[in-house]
Amino acid sequence: MSQPNPALAARLRTLRKESWSDVVLTQKQLAEAFGVSTGLLSSWENVAKPIAPPPPRLEAYATFFATRRSVQGRKLHLLGVDELTDDEHTVRKELLAELQALRGDLDDPPAQPVFAPASLWHFPPNQDIVIVCAQLPEQYRIAYTDPSSPDYVNLYTYADPDALIELYGHIRACNPTSNVTFRTTDQNTTLSADEYTAHLVLLGGVDWNPQTRALLDRVDAPVRQISRKGDEEQLDSGFVVTDADGSTRMFSAKLRGGTLIEDVAHFYHGVSPLNRKRTVTVCNGMYGRGTLGAVRALTDHRFRDRNQAYLDRRFAGADSFSIISRVPVFDNQGLTPDWTLRENRLHEWPESSLP
């Protein structure tokens, strides 16, 4: 793992202050463009006590300072890599190599922390990403899931296909050089060793996705899910949180006359317990609209930037984090949760040190 480097801090400060002689670029402006706090960006430039930015942040620096277009217009903005010209790509590549060398982790970049340049869904280049969905129970499948049918469609065997399609497309767009795959699993199948040690994304809860339960049992988040498939005596279901004093609380979905009016979602992200150089992420709801809401919190273009900025501020420096949030349902449509609204965040872990 790389060590804080005063030379890197000095270079980042020079980039901000001297890249364009006619542009005055403050730490606050650059922090806003990156979606991080001013204090965090200042720590990256602190030569006396530097904090090394994670690799995805160096990619943001390289992209931003590869083109003058970053500072054109009324507001600074971080362009997408696919928006750069060929010449800008060359500048970005050279600058990124320089910053990575100063950081000292070119050969084996560490796992991505809980924050990223534009999205948590950006991973270091050329690393495999595996999305694992539950397999739809047989009683809920249609005839086209029979492999002997001329109209066989494998995707019909997947639970949460709306969440899968939303997330798969987004991750592919964010990671064009990575191998992104998806698959189902049930009680009778397991992932390969290579899949287990890739970046894992688990969709769906413990009712149908045994991998969600198995992975959450190995992490330190104080959250467990009570299945909706309990016996007749088990009437309650939801996410149970164990507080520091040992007491527990349950957060459940809300139904009215059998109609879902508010789901509850759990979003967990952290270093994988199966490979410390990779991550595991869980998007899980009590119902399908909760799972989709957990996904769309960081894919919906109207909400993802503000939600990502909240993560950057709230969980900066954490190895793992967990949010349980409301997912409103209106006219039978699950809506994207806004994590910047306190009333939408039912539980957060680790506990906040912010005022």
C-alpha positions in Angstrom: 0.0 0.0 0.0 1.3 3.5 -0.9 2.5 5.9 1.7 1.7 9.6 1.8 4.2 11.4 -0.4 5.1 15.1 0.0 6.2 15.2 -3.6 2.7 14.1 -4.7 1.1 16.8 -2.5 3.4 19.4 -4.0 2.6 18.3 -7.5 -1.2 18.4 -6.9 -0.8 21.9 -5.5 1.2 23.0 -8.5 -1.4 21.6 -10.8 -4.1 23.7 -9.2 -2.1 26.9 -8.9 0.0 26.9 -12.1 -1.7 24.9 -14.8 -3.2 28.0 -16.4 -1.6 31.4 -15.7 -4.7 33.4 -16.3 -6.9 31.2 -14.2 -7.2 31.5 -10.4 -8.3 28.1 -9.1 -9.1 27.8 -5.4 -9.2 24.6 -3.3 -12.9 25.2 -2.8 -13.6 25.5 -6.5 -11.6 22.3 -7.3 -13.2 20.4 -4.5 -16.7 21.3 -5.8 -15.7 20.1 -9.2 -14.6 16.8 -7.8 -17.5 16.5 -5.4 -15.5 16.4 -2.2 -15.0 18.6 0.8 -12.5 21.4 0.7 -10.8 20.0 3.8 -10.3 16.6 2.1 -8.8 18.3 -1.0 -6.6 20.5 1.2 -5.2 17.4 3.0 -4.1 16.0 -0.4 -2.0 19.2 -1.0 -0.6 19.4 2.6 3.1 18.9 2.1 3.8 18.7 5.8 1.2 16.1 6.6 0.0 14.7 3.2 -2.8 12.2 2.8 -2.5 10.2 -0.4 -5.6 10.5 -2.6 -7.0 7.1 -3.7 -6.2 6.1 -7.3 -9.6 7.1 -8.7 -9.0 10.6 -7.4 -5.8 10.8 -9.4 -7.7 9.8 -12.4 -10.0 12.8 -11.7 -7.0 15.1 -11.5 -5.5 13.8 -14.7 -8.8 14.2 -16.5 -9.5 17.7 -15.2 -6.0 19.1 -15.9 -5.8 17.4 -19.3 -8.0 20.0 -20.9 -8.6 23.7 -20.5 -12.3 23.0 -21.1 -12.5 22.0 -17.5 -12.3 25.7 -16.5 -14.3 27.2 -19.4 -17.8 28.4 -18.8 -19.4 29.8 -15.7 -18.8 26.8 -13.6 -15.9 24.3 -13.4 -16.7 20.8 -14.4 -15.1 17.4 -14.7 -15.5 16.1 -18.2 -16.0 12.4 -18.9 -13.0 10.6 -20.3 -15.0 9.8 -23.4 -15.4 13.5 -24.0 -11.6 14.2 -24.4 -10.0 14.7 -27.7 -7.1 12.5 -28.9 -4.5 15.1 -27.8 -6.3 15.5 -24.4 -6.2 11.7 -23.9 -2.5 11.8 -24.5 -2.0 14.6 -21.9 -4.2 12.7 -19.5 -2.3 9.4 -19.9 1.1 11.1 -19.3 -0.2 13.1 -16.3 -1.9 10.1 -14.7 1.3 8.0 -15.1 3.3 10.7 -13.3 0.8 11.0 -10.4 0.6 7.2 -10.0 4.4 7.0 -9.9 4.4 9.7 -7.2 1.8 7.8 -5.3 3.9 4.6 -5.6 1.2 2.0 -6.4 1.5 1.5 -10.2 2.1 -2.2 -10.0 -0.8 -3.2 -7.7 -3.3 -0.5 -7.0 -5.3 -1.1 -3.8 -9.0 -1.6 -3.6 -11.1 1.4 -4.3 -12.2 3.2 -1.2 -15.8 4.2 -0.6 -15.5 7.3 -2.7 -14.6 7.8 -6.4 -14.0 10.6 -8.8 -17.5 10.8 -10.3 -19.1 7.7 -8.9 -18.5 4.8 -6.5 -19.0 2.6 -9.6 -15.7 3.7 -11.1 -13.1 0.9 -10.4 -9.4 0.8 -11.2 -8.8 0.0 -14.9 -8.7 -3.6 -16.2 -10.1 -5.2 -13.0 -12.9 -7.7 -13.3 -16.3 -6.8 -11.9 -19.0 -9.5 -11.3 -22.7 -8.7 -10.6 -24.4 -11.5 -8.8 -28.2 -11.7 -8.9 -30.6 -14.1 -7.2 -32.2 -16.8 -9.4 -35.9 -16.3 -9.7 -37.7 -19.2 -7.9 -39.1 -21.8 -10.3 -42.7 -21.1 -9.4 -42.4 -17.5 -10.6 -40.9 -18.3 -14.0 -42.5 -18.3 -17.4 -42.3 -21.0 -20.0 -39.4 -19.3 -21.8 -37.0 -20.2 -19.0 -37.0 -23.9 -20.1 -33.8 -24.4 -22.1 -35.6 -26.8 -24.4 -38.0 -24.1 -25.5 -37.3 -22.5 -28.9 -37.9 -19.1 -27.2 -35.6 -19.8 -24.2 -34.3 -16.5 -22.7 -31.8 -16.9 -19.8 -32.5 -13.5 -18.4 -36.0 -14.6 -17.5 -34.4 -16.7 -14.7 -33.0 -13.5 -13.0 -34.6 -11.8 -10.1 -34.4 -8.0 -10.1 -33.8 -7.7 -13.8 -34.6 -3.9 -13.8 -31.9 -3.3 -11.2 -29.5 -5.5 -13.1 -30.0 -3.7 -16.4 -29.7 -0.3 -14.8 -26.5 -1.2 -13.0 -24.8 -3.3 -15.7 -25.1 -0.5 -18.3 -23.8 2.1 -15.8 -20.8 0.0 -14.7 -19.9 -0.8 -18.2 -20.0 2.9 -19.2 -17.9 3.8 -16.2 -15.3 1.1 -16.7 -14.7 0.6 -20.5 -11.5 -1.3 -20.0 -12.8 -3.8 -17.4 -14.5 -7.1 -17.9 -18.0 -6.7 -16.4 -20.1 -9.8 -16.1 -23.3 -10.9 -14.4 -24.8 -14.2 -13.3 -27.3 -15.8 -11.0 -26.7 -18.0 -8.0 -28.9 -20.1 -5.7 -28.5 -22.6 -2.9 -27.2 -25.2 -5.3 -24.6 -23.2 -7.2 -21.5 -21.3 -6.3 -19.2 -18.7 -7.9 -15.8 -19.7 -9.2 -12.7 -18.7 -7.3 -12.0 -16.0 -9.9 -15.5 -14.5 -9.5 -15.3 -14.6 -5.7 -12.1 -12.6 -5.7 -13.2 -10.0 -8.3 -15.0 -6.8 -7.4 -18.4 -8.3 -6.3 -21.7 -6.5 -6.6 -24.6 -8.4 -5.0 -28.2 -7.5 -6.0 -31.2 -8.6 -3.9 -31.6 -9.8 -0.4 -31.4 -13.0 1.7 -34.8 -14.4 0.5 -33.4 -15.5 -2.9 -29.7 -14.5 -3.0 -27.6 -16.7 -0.6 -24.5 -14.9 -1.5 -25.8 -11.7 0.0 -26.2 -13.4 3.4 -22.9 -15.2 3.1 -20.9 -12.0 2.3 -22.7 -9.9 4.9 -21.9 -12.5 7.6 -18.2 -11.8 6.9 -18.3 -8.0 7.2 -18.5 -5.9 10.2 -21.7 -3.8 9.5 -24.2 -4.2 12.3 -27.0 -5.0 10.0 -28.9 -8.2 9.3 -32.0 -8.9 7.2 -35.0 -10.8 8.5 -36.4 -12.7 5.5 -40.0 -12.4 4.2 -40.0 -16.2 4.0 -40.0 -16.8 7.8 -42.3 -19.3 9.4 -45.9 -18.5 10.5 -44.7 -17.2 13.9 -42.3 -14.8 12.1 -44.6 -12.0 11.1 -42.1 -9.1 11.0 -39.5 -8.7 8.3 -36.9 -6.0 7.6 -33.4 -4.8 8.4 -32.3 -5.2 12.0 -29.6 -2.9 13.3 -27.7 -3.7 16.5 -26.6 -0.5 18.3 -23.5 0.0 20.3 -25.4 -0.6 23.6 -26.6 -4.0 22.3 -30.2 -2.8 21.6 -31.8 -3.6 18.2 -34.0 -1.7 15.9 -35.9 -2.9 12.8 -36.6 -1.0 9.6 -39.4 -2.4 7.5 -41.2 -1.7 4.3 -44.7 -0.1 4.4 -47.8 -1.6 2.8 -51.3 -0.3 2.7 -54.0 -2.8 1.7 -51.4 -5.1 0.2 -49.9 -2.2 -1.9 -46.3 -1.2 -1.3 -46.1 2.5 -0.5 -42.5 2.7 0.8 -39.7 0.1 0.5 -36.5 0.1 2.6 -33.1 -0.4 1.1 -29.7 -1.4 2.4 -26.5 -0.2 0.6 -23.2 -1.6 1.8 -19.7 -1.0 0.3 -16.3 -2.0 1.6 -13.1 -3.9 1.0 -13.9 -7.5 0.1 -13.3 -10.0 2.9 -12.3 -12.5 0.1 -9.6 -10.2 -1.5 -8.4 -7.1 0.2 -7.4 -5.6 -3.2 -11.1 -5.7 -4.3 -14.4 -4.5 -3.1 -17.8 -5.9 -2.3 -21.0 -3.8 -2.7 -24.6 -4.9 -1.7 -27.7 -3.3 -3.2 -30.6 -4.8 -1.3 -34.3 -4.1 -0.7 -37.1 -5.8 1.1 -38.9 -5.8 -2.3 -37.6 -5.3 -5.9 -38.3 -1.6 -5.8 -36.0 -1.2 -2.8 -33.2 -3.0 -4.6 -33.7 -0.8 -7.7 -33.7 2.3 -5.4 -30.4 1.3 -3.9 -28.9 1.0 -7.3 -30.4 4.2 -8.7 -29.1 6.2 -5.7 -25.7 6.3 -7.6 -26.8 5.8 -11.2 -29.8 8.2 -11.6 -28.3 11.4 -13.2 -30.6 13.6 -11.2 -29.5 12.3 -7.8 -26.2 10.5 -8.2 -23.9 13.5 -7.9 -25.5 14.8 -4.8 -25.6 11.4 -3.2 -22.0 10.7 -4.2 -20.9 14.1 -2.7 -22.7 13.1 0.5 -20.8 9.8 0.7 -17.5 11.7 0.1 -18.2 14.0 3.0 -19.8 11.5 5.4 -17.6 8.5 4.9 -14.3 9.9 3.8 -11.4 7.6 4.9 -13.7 4.7 5.9 -12.9 1.2 4.7 -16.5 0.3 4.6 -19.9 1.9 5.1 -23.6 1.1 5.2 -26.8 3.1 4.7 -30.4 2.0 5.2 -32.7 4.3 3.5 -36.3 4.9 2.6 -37.4 4.2 -1.0 -40.7 6.1 -1.7 -43.2 4.4 -4.0 -45.6 6.7 -5.9 -48.1 5.4 -8.4 -46.5 2.0 -8.1 -43.1 3.4 -9.2 -40.1 3.2 -6.9 -38.4 6.6 -6.6 -34.7 7.3 -6.2 -33.7 8.0 -2.6 -32.1 11.3 -1.9 -29.4 10.6 0.7 -28.8 14.3 1.4 -32.2 14.4 3.2 -31.9 13.3 6.8 -35.4 11.8 6.8 -34.5 9.4 4.1 -31.5 8.0 5.9 -32.8 5.6 8.5 -29.5 4.3 9.7 -25.8 4.9 8.9 -22.7 3.1 9.8 -20.0 3.9 11.0 -21.4 6.5 13.3 -20.8 10.0 12.2 -18.2 12.3 13.6 -19.7 15.2 11.6 -21.6 18.0 13.4 
